[in-house]
Amino acid sequence: MANDKKLVEAITPMEEDFAQWYTDVVKKAELMAYSSVKGCMIFKPAGYAIWENIQKEMDARFKKTGVQNVYLPVFIPESLLEREKDHVEGFAPEVAWVTQGGLNPLQEKLCVRPTSETLFCDFYKDEIQSYRDLPKVYNQWCNVVRWEKETRPFLRSREFLWQEGHTAHATAEEAEARTQQMLNVYADFCEQVLAMPVIKGRKTDKEKFAGAEATYTIEALMHDGKAFGIQYTDKENKLQYVHQTSWGTTTRLIGAMIMVHGDNSGLVMPPRIAPVQVRVIPVAQHKEGVLEKAGQLKDRLEAAGFRVDFDDSEKTPGFKYAEQEVKGIPARIEIGPKDIENNQAVVVRRDTRQKYVVALDNVEEELTKILDTMQAEMLERARAHRNAHTYEAHSYEEFKDIIANKPGFVKGMWCGEQACEDKIKEDTTATSRCMPFEQEHISDVCVCCGKPAKKLVYWGKAY
């Protein structure tokens, strides 16, 4: 029993130190390990399995919209990167360079891709000769390198995994339509699969992606009240008559999911994304027939399409329960001699720890209902948390007070001037998160300067 407690006690309470809680969870849930390369991380099987599910679910959604996958090189010649000065300037501090191949210096430095816009532009100039070649709707799943100064597992690492879509269209209207379509794909994925509510909107010019004409985003609120931008979209190609969009998301989504749903006992994963949806745990497994019955139950659930794990180790039941909770497996099924005698099993939800006694004859149907309910309720809890931590500010003093004392989103009107954005960031460290598509009018004047307001903006501190 002491070991059971140690497993959970090793996780720092989030109320005490949220950053340490996060690090403890990703380590104790065995999602990652630190690498010998500073700033880089190792995806352990449990962590990589989450990314595989994200990739599988998202890729299927992409392909339904006509997206095709390609793969471009990891290296970008310096001369090619220099063609887009605005783009390069935004990434310059984070670019890693290759200067030697084997034993010989390279004639031209090669950039290790921080993103592939320039490669796609170079590729498209040969692929697109007439309107008959349009549109091009390509995506690649790959790794990128950005030499971050401060790193944290999944949130910021010097090498990370992502997908980047790059499309080319004959008109700005077609590009805009594709941008909106992909933004909705991301938003739907986050809400329906990750149970993470988001706000859709446009970034201000100050916060837009380097080299972009406009940047759209979906913003989520973490448990500690900080914002989390999920992806960028919409890049206009100035060298060609075609109109390009770019859109992407990364393994940061795993970090976001952890911070939105986790608790002081560890990880909590939405059933639709969890690599293992249910763990079968035999109780008093030394008694005759228990392991056999539990194994049969595991086989039945797998045959029904559930992702199942079977813990027949010699650990105590208490340790097994604690381990299942730390790893965030959405449900466990306990089955022992009395359960077998009564033709039943006990299902325990990870998020609420609610117990359900279900008949073995229809365990598949009952488990489906339980997991569907859990998925829906996790989304609603996250939405309720976001709403409870979203505030309105009508004056600058009120704005500063909220930012200082109430972590979350602050809705405030904005005059459209970057000077006000700069002042807010300097005074509070908060930044504009997005101008939501669904605009509200809560005041006639800018929350910072008092001049006539043009847009409602969500403000907040971010990762």
PyMOL commands that set and color helices and strands:
alter all, ss='L'
color gray80, all
select helices_A, chain A and resi 2-9+18-28+45-64+78-81+85-94+117-127+131-133+172-192+252-261+290-303+317-327+337-341+360-388+396-405+418-428
alter helices_A, ss='H'
color red, helices_A
select strands_A, chain A and resi 32-34+41-43+68-69+75-77+96-101+104-112+136-145+159-169+199-202+216-221+227-229+243-250+278-282+308-310+331-335+344-349+355-359+390-392+409-414+431-436+455-460
alter strands_A, ss='S'
color yellow, strands_A
deselect
rebuild
show_as cartoon
